[in-house]
């Protein structure tokens, strides 16, 4: 299990107790204590188009047969070595989840609520997190190039050794967000939105250049 960082709560899951099969429970709209491995997940919406709830599950090396999964409730689970590119998770609730070595290119997390979520060594480029709300979340060694975080609440979010090149942070809440050690070439935003952002001294010079500030002696 990954190390807890600054208040992030790890998933409450016992892998040895996962005895159920995820696909057998999907029709009920609620899945718990299950494993899905080396497969294309069936649609993550109920037959009536309602959102699915997944608790205490392990998803390993899975893909999405249908990208529509908006409103998903995913709690106390782990996702590993999977491909969820272009998944539509708009308005989802994701809490106490660890996502590692997973492709989320172009994923839609607009207006999603993420709490105590760890993204580790994930590809999240071109993802849409507009107006998303993140609490106690950590991104570690992730590719977030061209990600759209417009208007997102990133209060206290930690980015460690990530690539944020050309990411859009316009109108985001960056109070106590920490991007030290990240690549920020072409980062988009405004000086006003950078209030409270934690950066390293070497990043300060680059941010001044990005915002068109002229330093003269």
SELUM-943237 format. One line per 8 residues: their letters; for each residue x, y, z of N, C-alpha, C, O. Coordinates in Angstrom, 1 decimal, padded with zeros to 4 digits, m for minus. Example, Ala and Ser with C-alpha at 12.3 -4.5 7.8 and 13.67 -1.06 7.14 Angstrom:
as> 013.2/m005.7/007.8/012.3/m004.5/007.8/013.2/m003.3/007.8/014.2/m003.3/008.5  012.8/m002.2/007.1/013.7/m001.1/007.1/012.9/000.0/007.9/013.4/001.1/008.0 $
//
This chain:
xxxxxxxx> 000.9/m001.2/000.0/000.0/000.0/000.0/000.9/001.2/000.0/001.9/001.3/000.7  000.5/002.2/m000.8/001.3/003.4/m000.9/001.4/004.2/000.4/000.5/004.1/001.3  002.4/004.9/000.6/002.6/005.7/001.8/001.6/006.9/001.8/001.4/007.5/000.8  001.0/007.1/003.0/000.1/008.2/003.2/000.9/009.5/003.2/001.9/009.6/003.9  000.4/010.6/002.5/001.1/011.8/002.4/000.2/013.0/002.8/m000.8/013.2/002.2  000.7/013.7/003.9/000.0/014.9/004.3/m001.5/014.8/004.4/m002.2/015.6/003.7  m002.0/013.9/005.1/m003.4/013.8/005.4/m004.2/012.9/004.4/m005.4/012.6/004.6  m003.5/012.5/003.3/m004.2/011.6/002.4/m004.5/010.2/003.1/m003.6/009.7/003.7 $
xxxxxxxx> m005.7/009.8/003.0/m006.1/008.5/003.6/m006.1/007.4/002.6/m006.7/007.5/001.5  m005.4/006.4/002.8/m005.2/005.2/001.9/m006.5/004.4/001.8/m007.4/004.5/002.8  m006.8/003.7/000.8/m008.0/002.9/000.7/m008.2/001.9/001.8/m007.2/001.3/002.2  m009.4/001.8/002.3/m009.7/000.8/003.3/m010.1/m000.5/002.6/m011.3/m000.8/002.4  m009.1/m001.2/002.2/m009.3/m002.4/001.4/m008.4/m003.5/001.8/m007.2/m003.3/002.0  m008.9/m004.7/002.0/m008.1/m005.9/002.3/m008.0/m006.8/001.0/m009.0/m007.5/000.8  m006.9/m006.8/000.3/m006.9/m007.5/m000.9/m007.1/m009.0/m000.8/m007.7/m009.7/m001.7  m006.7/m009.6/000.4/m006.9/m011.0/000.6/m008.4/m011.4/000.8/m008.8/m012.6/000.7 $
xxxxxxxx> m009.2/m010.4/001.0/m010.7/m010.7/001.3/m011.5/m010.4/000.0/m012.8/m010.5/000.1  m010.9/m010.1/m001.1/m011.7/m009.8/m002.3/m012.0/m011.2/m003.0/m011.2/m011.8/m003.6  m013.3/m011.6/m002.9/m013.7/m012.9/m003.3/m014.7/m012.8/m004.4/m015.0/m013.8/m005.0  m015.3/m011.7/m004.7/m016.3/m011.5/m005.7/m015.8/m011.2/m007.1/m014.7/m010.7/m007.2  m016.6/m011.4/m008.1/m016.3/m011.0/m009.4/m017.1/m009.7/m009.8/m018.3/m009.7/m009.6  m016.4/m008.7/m010.3/m017.0/m007.4/m010.5/m018.2/m007.5/m011.5/m019.3/m006.9/m011.2  m018.0/m008.2/m012.6/m019.1/m008.3/m013.6/m020.4/m008.9/m013.1/m021.5/m008.6/m013.6  m020.3/m009.8/m012.1/m021.5/m010.5/m011.6/m022.4/m009.6/m010.8/m023.6/m009.8/m010.6 $
xxxxxxxx> m021.8/m008.4/m010.3/m022.6/m007.5/m009.5/m023.0/m006.3/m010.2/m023.9/m005.5/m009.7  m022.5/m006.0/m011.4/m022.8/m004.8/m012.1/m024.2/m004.5/m012.3/m024.7/m003.3/m012.2  m025.0/m005.5/m012.6/m026.4/m005.3/m013.0/m027.2/m004.7/m011.8/m028.2/m004.0/m012.0  m026.7/m005.0/m010.6/m027.4/m004.5/m009.4/m027.1/m003.0/m009.1/m027.9/m002.3/m008.4  m026.1/m002.5/m009.8/m025.7/m001.1/m009.6/m024.8/m000.8/m008.5/m024.4/000.3/m008.3  m024.4/m001.9/m007.7/m023.5/m001.7/m006.6/m022.6/m002.9/m006.6/m023.0/m004.1/m006.6  m021.2/m002.6/m006.6/m020.2/m003.6/m006.6/m019.3/m003.5/m005.4/m018.9/m002.4/m005.1  m019.0/m004.6/m004.7/m018.1/m004.5/m003.5/m017.3/m005.7/m003.4/m017.7/m006.8/m003.8 $
xxxxxxxx> m016.1/m005.6/m002.8/m015.2/m006.7/m002.5/m014.9/m007.6/m003.7/m015.0/m008.8/m003.6  m014.6/m007.0/m004.8/m014.5/m007.7/m006.1/m013.2/m007.4/m006.8/m012.5/m006.4/m006.5  m012.8/m008.3/m007.7/m011.6/m008.1/m008.5/m012.0/m008.2/m010.0/m012.8/m009.0/m010.4  m011.4/m007.3/m010.8/m011.5/m007.4/m012.2/m010.1/m007.3/m012.8/m009.4/m006.4/m012.5  m009.7/m008.3/m013.6/m008.3/m008.3/m014.1/m008.3/m008.8/m015.6/m009.0/m009.7/m016.0  m007.4/m008.1/m016.3/m007.2/m008.5/m017.7/m008.4/m008.6/m018.5/m008.7/m009.7/m019.1  m009.2/m007.5/m018.5/m010.5/m007.6/m019.2/m011.0/m006.2/m019.6/m010.5/m005.2/m019.1  m011.9/m006.2/m020.6/m012.6/m004.9/m020.9/m013.8/m004.8/m020.0/m014.7/m005.7/m020.1 $
xxxxxxxx> m013.9/m003.8/m019.2/m015.0/m003.6/m018.3/m016.3/m003.4/m019.1/m016.3/m002.6/m020.0  m017.4/m004.0/m018.7/m018.7/m003.7/m019.3/m019.1/m002.3/m018.9/m018.5/m001.7/m018.1  m020.2/m001.8/m019.6/m020.6/m000.4/m019.3/m020.7/m000.2/m017.8/m021.4/m001.0/m017.1  m020.2/000.9/m017.3/m020.2/001.3/m015.9/m021.4/002.2/m015.6/m021.3/003.2/m014.8  m022.5/001.9/m016.3/m023.8/002.5/m016.0/m024.8/001.4/m015.9/m024.7/000.4/m016.6  m025.8/001.5/m015.1/m026.8/000.5/m014.9/m027.7/000.5/m016.2/m027.6/001.4/m017.0  m028.4/m000.6/m016.4/m029.3/m000.7/m017.6/m030.2/000.5/m017.8/m030.6/000.8/m018.9  m030.5/001.2/m016.7/m031.4/002.3/m016.8/m030.6/003.6/m016.9/m031.1/004.7/m016.9 $
xxxxxxxx> m029.3/003.5/m017.1/m028.4/004.7/m017.3/m028.1/005.4/m016.0/m027.6/006.5/m016.0  m028.3/004.7/m014.9/m027.9/005.3/m013.6/m026.5/005.0/m013.2/m025.9/004.0/m013.7  m025.9/005.8/m012.3/m024.5/005.6/m012.0/m024.3/004.4/m011.1/m025.2/003.9/m010.4  m023.1/003.8/m011.2/m022.7/002.6/m010.5/m021.9/003.0/m009.2/m021.2/004.0/m009.2  m022.0/002.2/m008.2/m021.2/002.4/m007.0/m020.2/001.2/m006.9/m020.7/000.1/m006.9  m018.9/001.5/m006.7/m017.9/000.5/m006.6/m017.2/000.7/m005.3/m016.6/001.8/m005.1  m017.2/m000.2/m004.4/m016.5/m000.1/m003.1/m015.5/m001.3/m002.9/m015.9/m002.4/m003.2  m014.3/m001.0/m002.4/m013.4/m002.0/m002.0/m013.1/m003.0/m003.1/m013.3/m004.2/m003.0 $
xxxxxxxx> m012.7/m002.5/m004.3/m012.4/m003.3/m005.4/m011.0/m003.1/m006.0/m010.4/m002.0/m005.8  m010.5/m004.1/m006.7/m009.2/m004.0/m007.3/m009.4/m004.2/m008.8/m010.0/m005.2/m009.3  m009.0/m003.2/m009.6/m009.1/m003.3/m011.0/m007.7/m003.3/m011.6/m006.9/m002.3/m011.4  m007.3/m004.4/m012.2/m006.0/m004.6/m012.7/m006.0/m004.9/m014.2/m006.6/m005.8/m014.6  m005.2/m004.1/m014.9/m005.1/m004.3/m016.4/m006.4/m004.4/m017.0/m006.7/m005.4/m017.8  m007.3/m003.4/m016.8/m008.6/m003.3/m017.4/m008.7/m002.2/m018.4/m007.9/m001.2/m018.4  m009.6/m002.3/m019.3/m009.9/m001.2/m020.3/m011.4/m000.9/m020.2/m012.2/m001.7/m019.5  m011.9/000.1/m020.9/m013.3/000.4/m020.9/m013.9/000.0/m022.2/m013.5/000.5/m023.3 $
xxxxxxxx> m014.9/m000.9/m022.2/m015.7/m001.2/m023.4/m016.6/m000.1/m023.8/m016.8/000.1/m025.0  m017.0/000.7/m022.8/m017.9/001.9/m023.1/m017.3/003.0/m022.3/m017.2/002.9/m021.0  m016.9/004.2/m022.9/m016.3/005.3/m022.1/m017.3/005.9/m021.1/m016.8/006.7/m020.2  m018.6/005.7/m021.3/m019.6/006.5/m020.4/m019.6/005.9/m019.0/m020.1/004.7/m018.8  m019.2/006.6/m018.1/m019.2/006.2/m016.7/m019.5/007.4/m015.8/m019.0/007.4/m014.6  m020.2/008.4/m016.3/m020.5/009.6/m015.5/m021.2/009.3/m014.2/m022.1/008.4/m014.2  m020.9/010.1/m013.2/m021.6/009.9/m011.9/m021.1/008.7/m011.2/m021.8/008.3/m010.2  m020.0/008.1/m011.6/m019.5/006.9/m010.9/m019.1/007.2/m009.4/m018.6/008.2/m009.2 $
xxxxxxxx> m019.5/006.3/m008.5/m019.1/006.4/m007.1/m018.0/005.3/m006.9/m018.4/004.1/m006.9  m016.8/005.7/m006.8/m015.7/004.8/m006.6/m015.0/005.1/m005.3/m014.4/006.1/m005.1  m015.0/004.1/m004.4/m014.5/004.4/m003.0/m013.6/003.2/m002.6/m013.9/002.0/m003.0  m012.5/003.5/m001.8/m011.7/002.4/m001.2/m011.3/001.4/m002.2/m011.4/000.2/m001.9  m010.7/001.8/m003.3/m010.3/000.8/m004.3/m009.0/001.2/m004.9/m008.4/002.2/m004.7  m008.5/000.2/m005.7/m007.2/000.4/m006.4/m007.4/000.1/m007.9/m008.0/m000.9/m008.3  m006.7/000.9/m008.7/m006.7/000.7/m010.2/m005.2/000.6/m010.6/m004.5/001.5/m010.3  m004.8/m000.5/m011.2/m003.4/m000.7/m011.6/m003.3/m001.1/m013.0/m004.0/m001.8/m013.6 $
xxxxxxxx> m002.3/m000.5/m013.7/m001.8/m000.9/m015.0/m003.0/m001.0/m016.0/m003.1/m002.0/m016.7  m003.8/000.0/m016.0/m005.1/m000.1/m016.8/m005.1/001.0/m017.9/m004.3/002.0/m017.8  m006.0/000.9/m018.8/m006.2/002.0/m019.8/m007.6/002.5/m019.8/m008.6/001.8/m020.2  m007.8/003.7/m019.2/m009.1/004.3/m019.0/m009.2/005.6/m019.9/m009.9/006.5/m019.5  m008.4/005.6/m020.9/m008.3/006.8/m021.8/m009.7/007.2/m022.3/m010.5/006.3/m022.7  m010.0/008.4/m022.3/m011.3/009.0/m022.8/m012.5/008.6/m022.0/m013.6/008.7/m022.5  m012.3/008.0/m020.8/m013.4/007.7/m020.0/m014.2/008.9/m019.5/m013.6/009.9/m019.2  m015.5/008.9/m019.6/m016.4/010.0/m019.2/m016.8/009.8/m017.8/m017.8/009.1/m017.5 $
xxxxxxxx> m016.1/010.4/m016.9/m016.3/010.3/m015.4/m016.9/011.6/m014.9/m016.7/012.0/m013.7  m017.6/012.4/m015.7/m018.1/013.7/m015.3/m019.0/013.5/m014.1/m019.9/012.6/m014.0  m018.8/014.4/m013.1/m019.6/014.4/m011.9/m019.4/013.2/m011.0/m020.2/013.0/m010.1  m018.3/012.5/m011.2/m018.1/011.3/m010.3/m017.6/011.7/m008.9/m017.1/012.7/m008.7  m017.8/010.7/m008.0/m017.2/010.9/m006.7/m016.2/009.8/m006.5/m016.5/008.6/m006.5  m014.9/010.2/m006.3/m013.8/009.2/m006.1/m013.1/009.5/m004.8/m012.6/010.6/m004.6  m013.1/008.6/m003.9/m012.6/008.8/m002.6/m011.8/007.6/m002.1/m012.2/006.5/m002.2  m010.6/007.9/m001.5/m009.7/006.9/m001.0/m009.4/005.8/m002.0/m009.7/004.6/m001.9 $
xxxxxxxx> m008.8/006.3/m003.1/m008.5/005.5/m004.3/m007.1/005.7/m004.7/m006.6/006.8/m004.7  m006.4/004.6/m005.0/m005.0/004.7/m005.6/m005.0/004.2/m007.0/m005.5/003.1/m007.3  m004.5/005.0/m007.9/m004.5/004.7/m009.3/m003.0/004.8/m009.7/m002.4/005.8/m009.7  m002.5/003.7/m010.2/m001.1/003.6/m010.5/m000.9/003.0/m011.9/m001.6/002.1/m012.4  000.1/003.6/m012.6/000.6/003.1/m013.9/m000.6/002.9/m014.9/m000.8/001.9/m015.6  m001.5/003.9/m014.9/m002.7/003.8/m015.7/m002.8/005.0/m016.6/m002.4/006.1/m016.3  m003.4/004.7/m017.8/m003.5/005.7/m018.9/m004.9/006.4/m018.8/m005.9/005.7/m018.8  m004.9/007.7/m018.6/m006.2/008.4/m018.5/m006.2/009.6/m019.5/m006.8/010.6/m019.3 $
xxxxxxxx> m005.5/009.4/m020.6/m005.4/010.4/m021.6/m006.8/010.8/m022.1/m007.6/010.0/m022.4  m007.1/012.1/m022.0/m008.4/012.6/m022.5/m009.6/012.3/m021.6/m010.7/012.5/m022.0  m009.3/011.7/m020.4/m010.4/011.4/m019.5/m011.2/012.7/m019.1/m010.6/013.7/m019.0  m012.5/012.5/m018.9/m013.3/013.6/m018.5/m013.7/013.5/m017.1/m014.5/012.6/m016.7  m013.2/014.4/m016.3/m013.5/014.5/m014.8/m014.1/015.8/m014.5/m014.0/016.3/m013.3  m014.8/016.4/m015.4/m015.4/017.7/m015.2/m016.4/017.6/m014.0/m017.2/016.7/m013.9  m016.3/018.6/m013.1/m017.1/018.7/m011.9/m017.1/017.4/m011.0/m018.0/017.2/m010.2  m016.1/016.6/m011.1/m015.9/015.5/m010.3/m015.4/015.9/m008.9/m014.8/016.9/m008.7 $
xxxxxxxx> m015.6/015.0/m007.9/m015.2/015.3/m006.5/m014.2/014.2/m006.2/m014.5/013.0/m006.1  m012.9/014.6/m005.9/m011.9/013.6/m005.6/m011.3/013.9/m004.2/m010.9/015.0/m003.9  m011.3/012.9/m003.4/m010.8/013.1/m002.0/m009.9/011.9/m001.7/m010.2/010.8/m001.8  m008.7/012.3/m001.2/m007.7/011.2/m000.8/m007.4/010.3/m002.0/m007.5/009.1/m001.8  m007.1/010.8/m003.1/m006.8/010.0/m004.3/m005.4/010.2/m004.6/m004.8/011.3/m004.7  m004.7/009.1/m004.9/m003.3/009.1/m005.3/m003.2/008.6/m006.8/m003.7/007.6/m007.1  m002.6/009.5/m007.6/m002.3/009.1/m009.0/m000.8/008.9/m009.0/000.0/009.9/m008.8  m000.3/007.8/m009.4/001.1/007.5/m009.4/001.5/006.9/m010.7/001.0/005.9/m011.2 $
xxxxxxxx> 002.5/007.6/m011.4/003.0/007.2/m012.7/001.9/006.9/m013.7/001.8/005.9/m014.4  001.0/007.9/m013.8/m000.2/007.8/m014.7/000.0/008.8/m015.8/000.7/009.9/m015.7  m000.6/008.5/m016.9/m000.6/009.4/m018.1/m002.0/010.1/m018.1/m003.0/009.4/m018.5  m002.0/011.4/m017.8/m003.3/012.1/m017.6/m003.3/013.3/m018.6/m004.0/014.3/m018.3  m002.6/013.2/m019.7/m002.5/014.3/m020.6/m003.8/014.5/m021.3/m004.6/013.6/m021.6  m004.1/015.8/m021.6/m005.3/016.2/m022.3/m006.6/015.9/m021.5/m007.7/015.9/m022.0  m006.5/015.5/m020.2/m007.6/015.2/m019.4/m008.4/016.5/m019.1/m007.8/017.6/m019.0  m009.7/016.4/m018.8/m010.5/017.5/m018.5/m010.9/017.4/m017.0/m011.7/016.5/m016.7 $
xxxxxxxx> m010.4/018.3/m016.2/m010.8/018.4/m014.8/m011.4/019.7/m014.5/m011.3/020.3/m013.4  m012.1/020.3/m015.4/m012.7/021.6/m015.2/m013.7/021.6/m014.1/m014.6/020.7/m014.0  m013.6/022.6/m013.2/m014.5/022.7/m012.1/m014.5/021.5/m011.1/m015.4/021.4/m010.3  m013.5/020.6/m011.2/m013.4/019.5/m010.3/m013.0/020.0/m008.9/m012.3/021.1/m008.8  m013.3/019.2/m007.9/m012.9/019.6/m006.5/m012.0/018.5/m006.0/m012.5/017.3/m005.9  m010.8/018.8/m005.7/m009.8/017.9/m005.2/m009.5/018.2/m003.7/m009.2/019.3/m003.4  m009.5/017.2/m002.9/m009.1/017.3/m001.5/m008.1/016.2/m001.1/m008.4/015.1/m001.4  m007.0/016.6/m000.5/m006.0/015.6/000.0/m005.5/014.7/m001.1/m005.4/013.5/m000.9 $
xxxxxxxx> m005.4/015.2/m002.3/m005.0/014.4/m003.5/m003.5/014.6/m003.8/m002.9/015.6/m003.6  m002.9/013.5/m004.4/m001.5/013.5/m004.7/m001.3/013.0/m006.1/m001.8/011.9/m006.5  m000.5/013.7/m006.9/m000.1/013.3/m008.2/001.4/013.1/m008.1/002.2/014.0/m007.8  001.9/011.9/m008.4/003.3/011.5/m008.3/003.8/010.9/m009.6/003.3/009.9/m010.1  004.8/011.6/m010.2/005.4/011.1/m011.5/004.4/010.9/m012.5/004.3/009.9/m013.2  003.5/011.9/m012.7/002.4/011.8/m013.7/002.6/012.8/m014.9/003.3/013.8/m014.7  002.1/012.4/m016.0/002.1/013.3/m017.2/000.8/014.0/m017.3/m000.2/013.4/m017.6  000.8/015.3/m017.0/m000.5/016.1/m017.1/m000.3/017.2/m018.2/m001.0/018.2/m018.1 $
xxxxxxxx> 000.4/016.9/m019.2/000.6/017.9/m020.3/m000.7/018.2/m020.9/m001.5/017.3/m021.2  m001.0/019.5/m021.1/m002.2/019.9/m021.8/m003.5/019.6/m021.0/m004.6/019.6/m021.6  m003.4/019.3/m019.7/m004.6/019.0/m018.9/m005.3/020.3/m018.7/m004.7/021.4/m018.6  m006.7/020.2/m018.7/m007.5/021.4/m018.5/m008.1/021.3/m017.0/m008.9/020.6/m016.7  m007.5/022.2/m016.2/m007.9/022.3/m014.8/m008.6/023.6/m014.5/m008.6/024.1/m013.4  m009.2/024.2/m015.5/m009.9/025.5/m015.4/m010.9/025.5/m014.3/m011.8/024.6/m014.3  m010.8/026.4/m013.4/m011.7/026.6/m012.3/m011.7/025.4/m011.3/m012.6/025.4/m010.4  m010.8/024.5/m011.3/m010.7/023.4/m010.4/m010.3/023.9/m009.0/m009.5/024.9/m008.9 $
xxxxxxxx> m010.8/023.3/m008.0/m010.4/023.6/m006.6/m009.2/022.6/m006.3/m009.5/021.4/m006.0  m008.0/023.1/m006.3/m006.8/022.2/m006.1/m006.2/022.5/m004.7/m005.0/022.3/m004.5  m007.0/023.0/m003.8/m006.5/023.4/m002.5/m005.7/022.2/m001.8/m006.2/021.2/m001.6  m004.4/022.5/m001.5/m003.6/021.5/m000.8/m003.2/020.3/m001.7/m002.6/019.4/m001.2  m003.5/020.3/m003.0/m003.1/019.2/m003.8/m001.6/019.2/m004.0/m001.0/020.2/m004.2  m001.0/018.0/m004.0/000.5/017.9/m004.1/000.8/017.3/m005.5/000.3/016.2/m005.8  001.6/017.9/m006.3/002.1/017.4/m007.5/003.6/017.2/m007.3/004.4/018.1/m007.0  004.1/015.9/m007.5/005.5/015.6/m007.3/006.1/015.0/m008.5/005.6/014.0/m009.0 $
xxxxxxxx> 007.1/015.7/m009.1/007.8/015.3/m010.3/006.8/015.0/m011.4/007.0/013.9/m012.1  005.9/015.9/m011.6/004.9/015.7/m012.7/005.3/016.7/m013.9/006.0/017.6/m013.7  004.7/016.4/m015.0/004.9/017.3/m016.2/003.6/018.0/m016.4/002.6/017.5/m016.8  003.6/019.3/m016.0/002.4/020.2/m016.1/002.6/021.1/m017.3/001.9/022.2/m017.4  003.4/020.8/m018.3/003.6/021.6/m019.5/002.3/021.9/m020.1/001.5/021.0/m020.5  002.0/023.2/m020.4/000.8/023.7/m021.1/m000.5/023.3/m020.4/m001.6/023.5/m021.0  m000.4/022.9/m019.1/m001.7/022.7/m018.4/m002.3/024.0/m018.1/m001.7/025.0/m018.0  m003.7/024.0/m018.1/m004.4/025.3/m017.9/m004.9/025.3/m016.5/m005.8/024.5/m016.1 $
xxxxxxxx> m004.4/026.3/m015.7/m004.8/026.5/m014.3/m005.6/027.8/m014.1/m005.7/028.3/m013.0  m006.1/028.3/m015.2/m006.9/029.5/m015.2/m008.1/029.4/m014.2/m008.8/028.4/m014.2  m008.2/030.4/m013.3/m009.3/030.5/m012.4/m009.3/029.3/m011.4/m010.4/029.1/m010.7  m008.3/028.6/m011.3/m008.3/027.5/m010.3/m007.9/028.0/m008.9/m007.2/029.0/m008.8  m008.4/027.3/m007.9/m008.0/027.7/m006.5/m006.7/026.9/m006.2/m006.8/025.6/m006.1  m005.6/027.6/m006.1/m004.3/026.9/m005.9/m003.7/027.1/m004.5/m002.5/027.0/m004.2  m004.6/027.5/m003.5/m004.1/027.7/m002.2/m003.5/026.5/m001.6/m004.1/025.4/m001.5  m002.2/026.6/m001.3/m001.4/025.5/m000.7/m001.1/024.3/m001.7/m000.6/023.3/m001.2 $
xxxxxxxx> m001.5/024.5/m002.9/m001.1/023.5/m003.9/000.4/023.5/m004.1/001.0/024.6/m004.1  001.0/022.4/m004.2/002.5/022.3/m004.2/002.9/021.6/m005.6/002.6/020.5/m005.8  003.6/022.4/m006.4/004.1/021.9/m007.7/005.6/021.9/m007.7/006.2/021.8/m008.8  006.3/021.9/m006.6/007.8/021.8/m006.6/008.3/020.6/m007.3/007.7/019.5/m007.0  009.3/020.7/m008.1/009.8/019.6/m008.8/009.1/019.2/m010.1/009.5/018.2/m010.7  008.1/020.0/m010.5/007.4/019.7/m011.7/007.8/020.5/m012.9/008.4/021.6/m012.7  007.6/020.0/m014.0/007.9/020.8/m015.2/006.7/021.6/m015.6/005.6/021.1/m015.6  006.9/022.9/m015.8/005.8/023.8/m016.0/006.0/024.7/m017.3/005.4/025.8/m017.3 $
xxxxxxxx> 006.7/024.2/m018.3/006.8/024.9/m019.5/005.5/025.2/m020.1/004.7/024.3/m020.3  005.2/026.5/m020.4/003.9/026.8/m021.1/002.7/026.7/m020.2/001.6/026.7/m020.7  002.9/026.6/m018.9/001.8/026.6/m018.0/000.9/027.8/m018.2/001.4/028.9/m018.3  m000.4/027.5/m018.2/m001.4/028.6/m018.4/m002.1/029.0/m017.1/m002.5/028.1/m016.3  m002.3/030.3/m017.0/m003.0/030.8/m015.8/m002.8/032.3/m015.7/m002.3/032.9/m016.7  m003.2/032.9/m014.6/m003.0/034.3/m014.4/m002.3/034.5/m013.0/m002.5/033.7/m012.1  m001.6/035.6/m012.8/m001.0/035.9/m011.5/m001.9/035.8/m010.4/m001.6/035.3/m009.3  m003.2/036.3/m010.6/m004.2/036.3/m009.5/m004.5/034.8/m009.0/m004.7/034.6/m007.8 $
xxxxxxxx> m004.5/033.9/m010.0/m004.9/032.5/m009.6/m003.7/031.8/m008.9/m003.9/030.7/m008.3  m002.5/032.3/m009.0/m001.4/031.7/m008.4/m001.2/032.0/m006.9/m000.2/031.5/m006.3  m002.1/032.7/m006.3/m002.0/033.1/m004.9/m002.0/031.8/m004.0/m002.9/031.0/m004.2  m001.0/031.7/m003.2/m001.0/030.5/m002.3/m000.3/029.3/m002.9/m000.1/028.3/m002.2  000.1/029.4/m004.1/000.8/028.2/m004.8/002.2/028.1/m004.3/002.9/029.1/m004.1  002.6/026.9/m004.0/003.9/026.6/m003.5/004.8/026.1/m004.6/004.5/025.1/m005.3  005.9/026.9/m004.9/006.8/026.6/m006.0/008.3/026.6/m005.4/008.5/027.0/m004.3  009.2/026.1/m006.3/010.6/026.2/m005.9/011.2/027.4/m006.5/010.7/028.0/m007.4 $
xxxxxxxx> 012.4/027.9/m006.0/013.0/029.1/m006.5/013.3/029.0/m008.0/013.1/030.1/m008.6  013.7/027.9/m008.5/014.0/027.9/m009.9/012.7/028.0/m010.8/012.8/028.4/m011.9  011.6/027.6/m010.2/010.3/027.8/m010.9/009.8/029.2/m011.0/009.1/029.6/m011.9  010.2/030.0/m010.0/009.8/031.4/m009.9/010.2/032.2/m011.1/009.4/032.9/m011.7  011.5/032.0/m011.6/011.9/032.7/m012.7/011.1/032.3/m014.0/010.8/033.2/m014.8  010.8/031.1/m014.1/010.0/030.6/m015.3/008.6/031.2/m015.2/008.1/031.6/m016.3  008.0/031.2/m014.1/006.6/031.8/m014.0/006.6/033.2/m014.3/005.7/033.7/m015.0  007.6/034.0/m013.9/007.7/035.4/m014.2/007.8/035.5/m015.8/007.1/036.4/m016.3 $
xxxxxxxx> 008.5/034.7/m016.4/008.6/034.8/m017.9/007.3/034.4/m018.6/006.9/035.1/m019.5  006.6/033.4/m018.0/005.3/032.9/m018.6/004.3/034.0/m018.5/003.4/034.1/m019.4  004.3/034.8/m017.5/003.3/035.9/m017.3/003.7/037.2/m017.9/003.1/038.2/m017.6  004.8/037.2/m018.6/005.2/038.4/m019.3/005.8/039.5/m018.4/005.8/040.7/m018.8  006.2/039.2/m017.2/006.8/040.2/m016.3/008.2/040.5/m016.8/009.0/039.6/m017.1  008.6/041.7/m016.8/009.9/042.1/m017.1/010.7/042.5/m015.9/010.3/043.4/m015.1  011.8/041.9/m015.6/012.7/042.2/m014.5/013.8/043.0/m015.0/014.6/042.5/m015.9  014.0/044.2/m014.5/015.1/045.1/m014.9/015.9/045.5/m013.7/015.4/045.6/m012.6 $
x> 017.2/045.7/m014.0/018.1/046.1/m012.9/018.5/047.6/m013.2/019.3/048.2/m012.4 $
//
